[in-house]
């Protein structure tokens, strides 16, 4: 299950809408407010990093920073987030109320040392 609230990069995120495999979070910090649309995916295989299970088969997960722009978007208003959700659902051939999970999620994207590489390169490693 995806979290109802979480904190990332000093911003608070609160789940405001969930439609199938799409989630809209309100992103706030002091007076600053934006919305993030995220396509929720379901793990198709277990993912381990250094022997520790970080995702089991069937676990829902949100896009990583590396996935931003394809599975996640930052928008100025909730209306814009809803519009993007509809466009994305049409593009993917799924309805937002179906909970479709046809996104590829059998690959575990790994960043080393918890930091992004200096260039925008993903390490494609299949989970153990």
Wavefront OBJ file of the C-alpha trace (Angstrom):
o trace
v 0.000 0.000 0.000
v 1.170 3.498 -0.730
v 1.586 5.900 2.201
v -1.073 8.471 3.031
v 1.623 10.928 4.128
v 5.388 11.135 3.811
v 8.211 13.662 3.915
v 10.789 13.976 1.118
v 13.389 16.688 0.557
v 11.891 18.797 3.375
v 8.446 18.766 1.708
v 5.348 17.216 3.269
v 3.243 15.039 0.981
v -0.386 14.175 1.717
v -2.495 11.822 -0.387
v -5.569 13.773 -1.506
v -6.964 11.497 -4.225
v -6.516 7.921 -5.367
v -8.034 6.719 -8.626
v -7.054 3.164 -9.491
v -3.336 3.192 -10.146
v -3.032 6.990 -9.943
v -2.435 9.008 -6.790
v -2.460 12.772 -6.328
v -0.429 14.152 -3.431
v -0.446 17.701 -2.074
v 3.182 18.804 -1.671
v 3.708 21.566 0.892
v 6.447 23.449 2.678
v 5.428 26.495 4.696
v 3.188 28.513 2.327
v 4.361 26.659 -0.798
v 1.803 24.255 -2.359
v 2.043 22.063 -5.456
v 0.523 18.765 -6.501
v 2.220 15.578 -7.576
v 0.540 13.009 -9.767
v 2.073 9.568 -9.424
v 1.352 6.371 -11.267
v 1.280 3.608 -8.671
v 2.931 0.409 -9.819
v 2.904 -3.117 -8.444
v 6.086 -5.132 -8.024
v 6.169 -8.204 -10.256
v 9.263 -9.643 -8.617
v 11.026 -9.421 -5.282
v 13.680 -6.741 -5.105
v 16.697 -7.082 -2.832
v 19.566 -4.721 -2.308
v 22.552 -6.127 -0.449
v 20.430 -9.084 0.663
v 17.697 -6.914 2.184
v 14.203 -7.200 0.694
v 12.998 -3.715 -0.176
v 9.991 -4.743 -2.243
v 8.021 -8.000 -2.355
v 5.868 -9.335 -5.162
v 2.552 -7.493 -5.129
v 3.809 -4.463 -3.189
v 2.604 -1.114 -4.494
v 5.260 1.521 -4.981
v 5.567 5.142 -6.068
v 7.954 6.441 -8.727
v 11.546 7.151 -7.785
v 13.289 10.402 -8.619
v 14.760 8.692 -11.675
v 11.216 7.836 -12.887
v 10.005 11.438 -12.645
v 8.566 12.700 -15.887
v 7.352 9.273 -16.915
v 5.573 7.902 -13.816
v 5.408 11.119 -11.765
v 4.706 14.793 -12.458
v 4.696 18.004 -10.416
v 1.831 20.361 -11.246
v 0.728 23.753 -9.892
v -2.948 22.888 -9.197
v -5.055 19.847 -8.462
v -7.036 20.554 -11.635
v -3.848 20.303 -13.716
v -2.979 17.053 -11.910
v -6.413 15.621 -12.771
v -6.043 16.675 -16.414
v -2.624 14.995 -16.639
v -4.057 11.868 -15.008
v -6.768 11.587 -17.672
v -4.273 12.159 -20.507
v -1.900 9.573 -19.072
v -4.675 7.015 -18.581
v -5.772 7.462 -22.190
v -2.177 7.162 -23.389
v -1.652 3.967 -21.404
v -5.005 2.543 -22.496
v -6.261 2.262 -18.938
v -8.956 4.007 -17.002
v -7.972 5.692 -13.767
v -10.679 3.775 -11.897
v -9.460 0.344 -13.038
v -6.297 0.062 -11.014
v -4.389 -1.141 -14.058
v -0.761 -2.017 -13.465
v 0.669 -2.534 -16.908
v 3.739 -0.443 -16.172
v 7.047 -2.339 -16.266
v 8.111 -3.001 -12.722
v 10.192 -6.152 -12.960
v 13.434 -4.166 -12.942
v 14.977 -2.820 -9.757
v 16.554 0.601 -10.366
v 19.509 1.038 -8.065
v 21.406 4.160 -7.116
v 24.670 3.586 -5.345
v 25.370 5.099 -1.955
v 21.888 6.640 -1.890
v 22.970 9.309 -4.394
v 22.200 9.829 -8.041
v 25.069 9.352 -10.479
v 26.604 12.643 -11.612
v 25.067 12.138 -15.049
v 21.499 11.023 -15.471
v 22.288 7.337 -16.010
v 20.301 4.521 -14.442
v 21.875 1.294 -13.350
v 19.648 -1.407 -14.783
v 19.969 -4.363 -12.463
v 17.515 -7.166 -12.182
v 16.505 -7.916 -8.648
v 18.045 -10.970 -7.040
l 1 2 3 4 5 6 7 8 9 10 11 12 13 14 15 16 17 18 19 20 21 22 23 24 25 26 27 28 29 30 31 32 33 34 35 36 37 38 39 40 41 42 43 44 45 46 47 48 49 50 51 52 53 54 55 56 57 58 59 60 61 62 63 64 65 66 67 68 69 70 71 72 73 74 75 76 77 78 79 80 81 82 83 84 85 86 87 88 89 90 91 92 93 94 95 96 97 98 99 100 101 102 103 104 105 106 107 108 109 110 111 112 113 114 115 116 117 118 119 120 121 122 123 124 125 126 127 128
